Amino acid sequence: MEVQVTKDYYQDEERARKYSQMEHLWMDGEDRVAGFDLDPSWTVIDVGSGPGIMTVPLAKRCAKVTAVEPSPHMVKFLQARAAAEGLTNIDIIKAKWEEAEGLKPHDVVVASYCLLMPDIKAALLKMNGLARERVYIYWFAGTTYWERTRIDLYPMIHGRPYHPGPKVDVIYNVLYQLGIYPDIEVLGQGRVREKGMSMEEALSDLRDLLMLSDRSHDRLLREYIEKEYKLSGDALFRPDCTVRVRLSWKPFQK
Ligand SMILES: C[S@@+](CC[C@H](N)C(=O)[O-])C[C@H]1O[C@@H](n2cnc3c(N)ncnc32)[C@H](O)[C@@H]1O
């Protein structure tokens, strides 16, 4: 079965900008870092840092954070946010995790919602090998809201089914086969977007999610929004069935 992944999704500047402007994601990152056991002298690698959702709160609590991020747009937004916060203890490696070279061991390795890596076993082993104290991974269980939408609408728009990507059960099994038995914490939805959308915003959001470059399917999308979204006042709220999960473990060195 072909699994369709959108692995270079954030190579697009507008998508990276929108992601970096979502306040609920920043609050969720702060919540996640608040749950970490960290020493102020520690160093952290943040794999797939994006605009710094985890990097920024981590840099406030640790000696140094090394962010590994392949999207130049995400890097730009991370640099801007770090500067605005007056943080000078963030190094940035502009690369994919699997291609990042010359990294030295850090105390902690974090990989938050960025596991679309072709050789996941090698990627997990690299995280394990570069962490002295703890590895934290965040991923999904079940069907995410964006997958739900694509499953519902791909056949009508693209004439083929949409097959979602691997979830946390697969990651757990790969770790298990490596002799790693991680702690698992089911986080539920996490913070959700508090601000509703106008119909125009909801349409634009769906066009992007469904890889549509024009308005030719707007009628279908509008019907979908009217059927599936909640209306509060004149603001539309997308249903969110996403379940987030944290896996973490004490690394072993062979
Ligand atoms: C959904 S964002 C997550 C950002 C942030 N970690 C967070 O928790 O909000 C995924 C990020 O992973 C990056 N990414 C995608 N493939 C990657 C790879 N192979 N190695 C490292 N980062 C990757 C993307 O550019 C994007 O910035």
Ligand as a Chemical Component Dictionary entry (heavy atoms), coordinates in Angstrom:
data_LIG
# 
_chem_comp.id                   LIG 
_chem_comp.type                 NON-POLYMER 
_chem_comp.pdbx_formal_charge   0 
_chem_comp.three_letter_code    LIG 
# 
loop_
_chem_comp_atom.comp_id 
_chem_comp_atom.atom_id 
_chem_comp_atom.alt_atom_id 
_chem_comp_atom.type_symbol 
_chem_comp_atom.charge 
_chem_comp_atom.model_Cartn_x 
_chem_comp_atom.model_Cartn_y 
_chem_comp_atom.model_Cartn_z 
_chem_comp_atom.pdbx_ordinal 
LIG C1  C1  C 0  5.148  19.953 12.313 1  
LIG S1  S1  S 1  6.661  20.795 12.393 2  
LIG C2  C2  C 0  7.099  20.565 14.097 3  
LIG C3  C3  C 0  7.868  21.743 14.661 4  
LIG C4  C4  C 0  8.173  21.667 16.151 5  
LIG N1  N1  N 0  9.099  20.592 16.458 6  
LIG C5  C5  C 0  6.928  21.525 16.981 7  
LIG O1  O1  O 0  6.893  20.688 17.880 8  
LIG O2  O2  O -1 5.982  22.277 16.764 9  
LIG C6  C6  C 0  7.769  19.651 11.599 10 
LIG C7  C7  C 0  9.142  20.232 11.354 11 
LIG O3  O3  O 0  10.027 19.153 11.012 12 
LIG C8  C8  C 0  10.849 19.588 9.959  13 
LIG N2  N2  N 0  11.336 18.367 9.266  14 
LIG C9  C9  C 0  10.756 17.713 8.251  15 
LIG N3  N3  N 0  11.519 16.654 7.873  16 
LIG C10 C10 C 0  12.609 16.665 8.699  17 
LIG C11 C11 C 0  13.775 15.856 8.794  18 
LIG N4  N4  N 0  13.957 14.808 7.978  19 
LIG N5  N5  N 0  14.698 16.157 9.736  20 
LIG C12 C12 C 0  14.505 17.213 10.570 21 
LIG N6  N6  N 0  13.422 18.021 10.509 22 
LIG C13 C13 C 0  12.484 17.748 9.595  23 
LIG C14 C14 C 0  9.965  20.484 9.117  24 
LIG O4  O4  O 0  10.734 21.350 8.277  25 
LIG C15 C15 C 0  9.183  21.213 10.192 26 
LIG O5  O5  O 0  9.831  22.385 10.599 27 
# 
loop_
_chem_comp_bond.comp_id 
_chem_comp_bond.atom_id_1 
_chem_comp_bond.atom_id_2 
_chem_comp_bond.value_order 
_chem_comp_bond.pdbx_ordinal 
LIG C1  S1  SING 1  
LIG S1  C2  SING 2  
LIG S1  C6  SING 3  
LIG C2  C3  SING 4  
LIG C3  C4  SING 5  
LIG C4  N1  SING 6  
LIG C4  C5  SING 7  
LIG C5  O1  DOUB 8  
LIG C5  O2  SING 9  
LIG C6  C7  SING 10 
LIG C7  O3  SING 11 
LIG C7  C15 SING 12 
LIG O3  C8  SING 13 
LIG C8  N2  SING 14 
LIG C8  C14 SING 15 
LIG N2  C9  SING 16 
LIG N2  C13 SING 17 
LIG C9  N3  DOUB 18 
LIG N3  C10 SING 19 
LIG C10 C11 SING 20 
LIG C10 C13 DOUB 21 
LIG C11 N4  SING 22 
LIG C11 N5  DOUB 23 
LIG N5  C12 SING 24 
LIG C12 N6  DOUB 25 
LIG N6  C13 SING 26 
LIG C14 O4  SING 27 
LIG C14 C15 SING 28 
LIG C15 O5  SING 29 
# 
